[in-house]
Amino acid sequence: MSTNKKDDKKAIPAKDKKVLTKKEKTLSIIRKIIYLLMFALVIFGFVYLSNKYENKDTEVKYITDYYKDLKSEKYEVINGTQMINYVKRGKNIIIIGSETSEWSKKLMTIVDPIFDTFGIDKVYYYDINNDKAQKNSNYYKIKELLKGSLTTTDGSNSNLLAPSIYIVDNGKILYYNTDTVAMKNTIEIDEYWNEENLIKFQIEFEQALVNYYLNNN
């Protein structure tokens, strides 16, 4: 007696088959749409934030955007990427400032007439706030480039603070001043910048400009 192999396959009863009801099909479609929307929102958020920070880094700024009373064309405002470049290449004067710092504002009013006296028509200004707030790669690269000249506060690692001023030559720091970067509310600005300290700084900075920037070495 022969056996039909087709007969060996048992038919699956209709009651054991998974049959999606209309409601279940609708819920399945809705879930897929929600997943797609969530995925699209994640992509949109990533692109938006990337463009936001990129635009902040590439947006053209002027010194009057930070210090309204400082109407001078000698200052070129630079972003973090440019800051790294100008530390590494060429002989440059760079001021690291913060538009929210009264100490930065005071330093700018002190050095501005000194630059005029020596006929210096190019000074790079880097505002620290954006990169420091993000703690992005530029912030850490700049810290690495300026290590050895940074200020240590409250037992922490050396911090990139403002206001500070640098004369650099192809990656080498020739001069820097960070005397007022860690000032707190224990002393008033005008109290610190008394006549003695002001004259002392002016002499020091003028000598640095002569020795390290205006010379041809």
C-alpha positions in Angstrom: 0.0 0.0 0.0 1.5 3.3 -1.1 1.6 6.3 1.1 0.9 9.8 -0.3 3.4 12.2 1.1 1.0 15.1 0.6 -1.3 13.4 3.1 1.5 13.5 5.7 1.1 17.4 5.9 -1.6 18.2 8.3 -3.7 21.1 7.4 -3.5 24.0 9.9 -6.9 24.5 11.4 -8.4 27.9 10.6 -8.8 28.7 14.3 -5.0 28.4 14.8 -4.1 30.9 12.1 -3.4 34.5 13.2 -6.0 36.6 11.6 -5.6 40.4 12.2 -8.8 42.1 12.7 -9.5 45.5 11.2 -8.8 47.2 14.5 -5.4 45.4 14.9 -4.4 46.3 11.4 -5.2 49.9 12.1 -3.2 49.9 15.3 -0.2 48.3 13.5 -0.3 51.0 10.9 -0.5 53.8 13.5 2.5 52.3 15.4 4.6 52.3 12.2 3.6 55.9 11.5 4.6 56.9 15.1 7.9 55.2 14.7 8.6 56.9 11.4 7.7 60.3 12.9 9.9 59.7 16.0 12.8 58.8 13.7 12.2 61.8 11.5 12.2 64.1 14.7 15.5 62.6 15.8 17.1 63.3 12.4 15.6 66.8 12.3 16.9 67.6 15.8 20.3 66.4 15.0 20.5 68.5 11.8 19.0 71.5 13.5 21.5 71.5 16.4 24.4 70.8 14.1 23.4 73.8 11.9 22.8 75.9 15.0 26.3 75.4 16.4 27.9 75.6 13.0 26.2 78.9 12.2 27.3 80.2 15.6 30.9 79.3 14.7 30.8 80.8 11.2 28.6 83.9 11.8 30.5 87.1 11.2 30.9 89.2 14.3 32.3 92.7 15.0 33.9 94.1 18.1 30.9 96.4 18.6 28.8 93.3 19.0 30.6 92.7 22.3 31.7 96.2 23.3 29.4 98.9 21.9 31.7 101.7 22.9 34.8 100.2 21.3 34.5 101.6 17.7 37.7 100.4 16.1 38.5 98.5 12.9 41.7 97.2 14.3 39.9 94.3 16.0 39.0 91.1 14.1 36.6 88.9 15.9 37.5 85.2 15.4 35.8 82.0 16.3 37.3 78.9 17.9 38.5 77.4 14.7 40.2 80.6 13.7 41.6 81.0 17.2 43.4 77.7 16.8 44.8 78.7 13.4 46.1 82.1 14.6 47.8 80.5 17.6 49.5 78.0 15.4 50.4 80.3 12.4 52.0 83.7 12.2 52.9 86.3 14.8 49.7 87.6 16.3 48.1 89.5 19.2 45.1 87.7 20.6 42.8 88.8 23.3 40.5 86.3 24.9 37.5 88.0 26.3 34.0 87.6 27.6 31.3 90.0 26.7 29.6 89.3 30.1 32.7 90.1 32.1 33.3 93.7 33.4 37.0 92.8 33.7 37.1 92.1 30.0 35.5 95.5 29.3 38.0 97.2 31.5 41.0 95.5 29.9 39.8 96.5 26.4 39.7 100.1 27.4 43.2 99.9 28.7 44.9 98.2 25.8 43.0 100.1 23.0 44.9 103.4 23.3 48.2 101.5 23.7 47.6 99.8 20.3 46.9 103.2 18.8 50.1 104.6 20.2 52.1 101.9 18.6 50.2 102.0 15.3 49.0 98.4 15.6 46.1 97.9 13.2 45.4 94.2 13.7 44.4 92.5 16.9 42.4 89.3 17.1 39.6 89.0 19.6 38.2 85.7 20.7 35.1 85.6 22.9 35.2 82.5 25.1 31.6 82.2 26.0 30.2 80.0 23.2 32.9 77.3 23.1 33.3 77.3 26.9 29.5 76.8 27.4 29.5 73.8 24.9 32.8 72.4 26.1 33.4 71.5 22.5 36.5 70.2 20.7 37.7 73.7 20.0 37.6 74.6 23.7 39.9 71.7 24.6 42.2 72.2 21.6 42.7 75.9 22.6 43.4 74.8 26.2 46.0 72.4 25.0 47.7 75.0 22.8 47.8 77.5 25.7 48.8 75.1 28.4 51.4 76.4 30.7 49.9 79.9 30.6 46.5 79.1 32.0 45.3 79.8 35.5 44.4 77.2 38.1 41.5 78.0 40.3 40.0 76.3 43.3 42.3 73.3 43.0 41.0 72.5 39.5 42.9 71.9 36.3 44.1 74.9 34.4 41.2 76.9 33.1 40.7 78.9 29.9 39.4 82.1 31.3 38.9 85.8 30.4 40.3 88.4 30.0 43.7 87.4 28.9 46.0 88.7 26.2 48.7 86.8 24.2 51.4 87.5 21.7 52.1 84.3 19.8 54.5 83.3 17.0 53.8 80.1 15.1 52.5 78.2 18.1 55.0 79.7 20.6 53.7 81.9 23.3 56.0 84.9 23.5 54.0 86.9 26.1 50.8 86.5 28.0 49.0 88.3 30.8 46.2 86.6 32.8 46.4 88.8 35.9 42.7 89.5 36.2 41.2 86.2 34.9 40.3 84.8 38.3 39.1 88.0 40.0 36.0 87.5 42.1 33.8 89.9 44.0 36.3 90.4 46.7 37.7 93.5 45.0 36.2 96.2 42.8 37.6 96.7 39.3 38.6 100.3 39.9 40.1 99.3 43.2 42.4 96.8 41.4 43.1 99.1 38.5 44.5 101.8 40.6 47.2 104.2 39.3 50.0 102.0 40.4 48.7 98.8 38.8 47.6 100.6 35.7 51.1 102.1 35.1 52.8 98.8 35.9 50.7 97.0 33.3 51.1 99.7 30.7 54.9 99.6 31.0 54.9 95.8 30.9 52.6 95.5 27.9 54.3 98.3 25.9 57.6 96.6 26.5 56.2 93.2 25.4 54.9 94.8 22.2 58.3 96.2 21.4 60.2 93.1 22.3 57.9 90.4 20.9 55.6 91.9 18.3 57.2 95.0 16.7 60.7 93.5 16.3 61.6 91.7 13.1 63.0 88.6 14.8 
